[in-house]
Amino acid sequence: MAEIRPEEITRNGSRQGWKQDPEAVKADILRVALAEFAENGLSGTRMDEISAKTKTSKRMIYYYFGNKEDLYRRVLEEAYREVRKGEEELKLDHMPPVEALRKLVAFTFDHHSRHPDFIRLVMIENIHHGSYLKQSDIIRDLNVTAINELQRLYSRGVEAGEFRKGISPLELHWQISALSFFNVSNRMTFSMIFGDQLFSKENQNSLRESVVELIVRNVKS
C-alpha cells in the first residue's frame, strides 16, 4: 500500500484533496488540546474528543504529535512559549527600569487572568511532579531566558540607583508569579469562602495595581 501523506488525510481518513493549511490545523489541535488537558487532566483527556472538536482526524493528530503524552508535552511547551513571547514583545530593555518592572508585573497578572487554562495546566503538571516538563529542553531554555531578562532589568535598576542591591532575580520572578498565579488558581475556593467581589473587572484592575506597587516598593532603593 502506498504511503498516505498528511495532506491526503481527512476527518474520515479517506484519500481526498486536503486543502487546509497544515500549520493552522496544528495550531487548532494545540488550542483544543490545551482546553481539554486543562479541564480533564492528562488521564481524563480523550484523543477522540480532541479530534471531534478540531478540523481534522485523530489519525492526523497522531501523525503530527505522536501519542497523548507527546501531545500533552507539546501543549505545555506552547503554553510557556506564549508567556515568554508576550514578555519579549514588551520591549523592556528600552524602558526605564521602574517603568519596565511595572510593565512586566502588570503583564504577568493580566496574562494569567486571561489564560486560566494555562494556570490549570501548570497545576496539573505539578500533580505529575513536573515529570513531563523535565522531558522538555524547550521549556527549560524558555524559562532560563525569562530569568536572564529579569536579571538585565534588575541590574539596570541597581546601576541607576533605583533598585536596592541584594535581590535575587529568581526570587523576584517567584514573587511576581506567585501573586499572579494565586489570583487564578484559588479563585473558585476564595470566592466561595469570602465572596467574589475581588473578581469584578473594577476590583481586578485595582488588585493588579496593588500587586504592581507591592513588587516595585519591595525592589526600590
C-alpha positions as CSV (number, residue, x, y, z in Angstrom):
1,M,0.0,0.0,0.0
2,A,1.3,3.5,-0.9
3,E,2.2,5.8,2.0
4,I,-0.6,8.2,2.9
5,R,0.7,11.7,3.2
6,P,-0.8,14.0,5.9
7,E,-2.2,16.4,3.3
8,E,-4.3,13.5,2.0
9,I,-5.9,12.6,5.3
10,T,-9.4,14.0,6.1
11,R,-11.6,13.5,9.1
12,N,-12.9,10.2,7.8
13,G,-9.4,9.1,6.8
14,S,-10.1,8.9,3.1
15,R,-7.8,10.0,0.3
16,Q,-9.2,13.3,-0.7
17,G,-7.8,16.7,-1.6
18,W,-6.9,18.2,1.8
19,K,-6.9,22.0,1.3
20,Q,-6.4,23.2,4.9
21,D,-3.2,24.9,6.0
22,P,-1.2,22.3,8.0
23,E,0.2,24.9,10.3
24,A,-3.3,26.2,11.0
25,V,-4.5,22.7,11.7
26,K,-1.7,22.0,14.1
27,A,-2.4,25.3,15.9
28,D,-6.1,24.3,16.1
29,I,-5.2,20.9,17.6
30,L,-2.9,22.6,20.2
31,R,-5.6,25.1,21.1
32,V,-8.3,22.4,21.7
33,A,-5.9,20.1,23.4
34,L,-4.9,22.8,25.9
35,A,-8.5,23.3,26.9
36,E,-9.1,19.5,27.1
37,F,-6.0,18.8,29.2
38,A,-6.8,21.8,31.5
39,E,-10.3,20.6,32.0
40,N,-9.8,16.9,32.3
41,G,-6.1,16.3,33.2
42,L,-3.8,14.0,31.2
43,S,-5.5,10.8,32.2
44,G,-9.0,12.1,31.7
45,T,-8.4,13.6,28.2
46,R,-9.5,11.6,25.2
47,M,-7.9,11.9,21.8
48,D,-11.3,11.2,20.2
49,E,-12.7,14.3,21.9
50,I,-9.9,16.4,20.7
51,S,-10.4,15.1,17.2
52,A,-14.2,15.8,17.4
53,K,-13.5,19.5,18.3
54,T,-10.9,20.2,15.7
55,K,-10.8,20.4,11.9
56,T,-9.0,17.1,11.4
57,S,-8.9,13.4,12.2
58,K,-7.4,11.5,15.1
59,R,-5.1,9.9,12.6
60,M,-3.8,13.4,11.7
61,I,-3.2,14.2,15.4
62,Y,-1.1,11.1,15.9
63,Y,0.8,11.9,12.7
64,Y,1.8,15.4,13.9
65,F,2.1,14.9,17.6
66,G,2.6,11.2,18.4
67,N,0.7,9.8,21.4
68,K,-1.3,11.6,24.0
69,E,1.7,12.1,26.3
70,D,3.7,13.7,23.4
71,L,0.8,16.0,22.6
72,Y,0.5,17.0,26.3
73,R,4.1,17.9,26.5
74,R,3.9,19.9,23.3
75,V,0.9,21.8,24.7
76,L,3.0,22.6,27.8
77,E,5.8,23.9,25.6
78,E,3.5,26.1,23.6
79,A,1.8,27.5,26.7
80,Y,5.1,28.5,28.2
81,R,6.3,29.8,24.8
82,E,3.3,32.1,24.7
83,V,4.1,33.6,28.1
84,R,7.7,34.2,27.1
85,K,6.7,35.6,23.7
86,G,4.4,38.1,25.4
87,E,7.2,39.2,27.7
88,E,9.6,39.6,24.8
89,E,7.0,41.8,23.0
90,L,7.0,44.3,25.9
91,K,10.5,45.5,24.8
92,L,11.5,46.1,28.4
93,D,15.2,46.8,27.6
94,H,14.1,50.1,26.0
95,M,12.2,51.3,29.1
96,P,13.5,52.9,32.3
97,P,13.9,50.2,35.0
98,V,11.0,51.1,37.2
99,E,8.6,51.5,34.3
100,A,9.8,48.2,32.8
101,L,9.2,46.4,36.1
102,R,5.7,47.8,36.4
103,K,5.0,46.7,32.8
104,L,6.3,43.2,33.4
105,V,4.3,42.7,36.6
106,A,1.1,44.1,35.1
107,F,1.6,41.9,32.0
108,T,2.1,38.7,34.1
109,F,-1.0,39.5,36.2
110,D,-3.2,40.1,33.1
111,H,-1.8,37.2,31.2
112,H,-2.6,34.7,33.9
113,S,-6.0,36.2,34.4
114,R,-6.8,35.9,30.7
115,H,-5.4,32.4,30.4
116,P,-6.9,30.3,33.2
117,D,-6.3,27.1,31.2
118,F,-2.5,27.8,31.4
119,I,-2.8,28.0,35.2
120,R,-4.8,24.8,35.4
121,L,-2.3,23.1,33.1
122,V,0.6,24.2,35.4
123,M,-1.3,22.9,38.4
124,I,-1.8,19.5,36.6
125,E,1.9,19.3,35.8
126,N,2.7,19.9,39.5
127,I,0.4,16.9,40.3
128,H,2.6,14.9,37.9
129,H,5.7,16.2,39.8
130,G,6.8,18.0,36.8
131,S,7.7,14.8,35.0
132,Y,6.7,15.9,31.6
133,L,8.2,19.3,32.0
134,K,11.5,17.6,32.9
135,Q,11.4,15.9,29.5
136,S,11.4,19.2,27.6
137,D,14.6,21.1,26.9
138,I,12.4,23.8,25.2
139,I,10.6,24.7,28.4
140,R,13.9,24.9,30.4
141,D,15.5,27.1,27.8
142,L,12.5,29.4,27.6
143,N,12.4,29.9,31.4
144,V,16.2,30.4,31.7
145,T,15.7,33.2,29.1
146,A,13.0,34.8,31.4
147,I,15.3,34.9,34.4
148,N,18.1,36.3,32.2
149,E,15.9,39.1,31.0
150,L,14.8,39.9,34.6
151,Q,18.5,39.9,35.6
152,R,19.2,42.6,33.0
153,L,16.3,44.7,34.1
154,Y,17.2,44.4,37.8
155,S,20.9,45.2,37.0
156,R,19.9,48.3,35.1
157,G,17.8,49.4,38.1
158,V,20.7,48.9,40.5
159,E,23.1,50.7,38.3
160,A,20.7,53.6,38.1
161,G,20.3,53.7,41.8
162,E,16.6,52.9,41.6
163,F,16.7,49.3,42.9
164,R,18.3,48.1,46.1
165,K,21.1,45.6,46.0
166,G,21.0,42.0,47.1
167,I,17.8,40.8,45.4
168,S,17.8,37.6,43.5
169,P,16.1,37.8,40.1
170,L,14.9,34.3,40.6
171,E,13.3,35.3,43.9
172,L,11.8,38.3,42.2
173,H,10.4,36.1,39.4
174,W,8.9,33.8,42.1
175,Q,7.2,36.7,43.8
176,I,5.7,38.1,40.6
177,S,4.5,34.6,39.5
178,A,3.1,33.7,42.9
179,L,0.9,36.8,43.3
180,S,-0.4,36.5,39.7
181,F,-0.9,32.7,39.9
182,F,-2.8,32.7,43.1
183,N,-5.3,35.2,41.7
184,V,-6.4,32.4,39.2
185,S,-5.5,29.1,40.8
186,N,-7.5,29.8,44.0
187,R,-10.3,31.9,42.5
188,M,-13.1,29.4,43.0
189,T,-12.3,28.5,46.6
190,F,-11.5,32.0,47.6
191,S,-14.8,33.2,46.1
192,M,-16.9,30.5,47.8
193,I,-15.3,31.4,51.2
194,F,-15.1,35.2,51.0
195,G,-17.3,36.2,48.1
196,D,-16.4,37.1,44.6
197,Q,-16.2,40.9,44.9
198,L,-12.4,40.8,44.2
199,F,-13.0,39.3,40.8
200,S,-15.1,42.0,39.2
201,K,-13.4,43.9,36.4
202,E,-13.0,47.0,38.5
203,N,-11.6,45.2,41.5
204,Q,-9.3,43.1,39.3
205,N,-7.8,46.3,37.9
206,S,-7.3,47.6,41.5
207,L,-5.8,44.3,42.6
208,R,-3.4,44.3,39.6
209,E,-2.2,47.8,40.6
210,S,-1.7,46.7,44.2
211,V,0.4,43.8,43.1
212,V,2.5,46.1,40.9
213,E,3.0,48.5,43.7
214,L,3.9,45.7,46.2
215,I,6.6,44.3,43.9
216,V,8.0,47.7,42.9
217,R,8.2,49.0,46.5
218,N,10.0,45.8,47.6
219,V,12.6,46.4,44.9
220,K,13.1,50.1,45.0
221,S,16.1,51.5,46.9
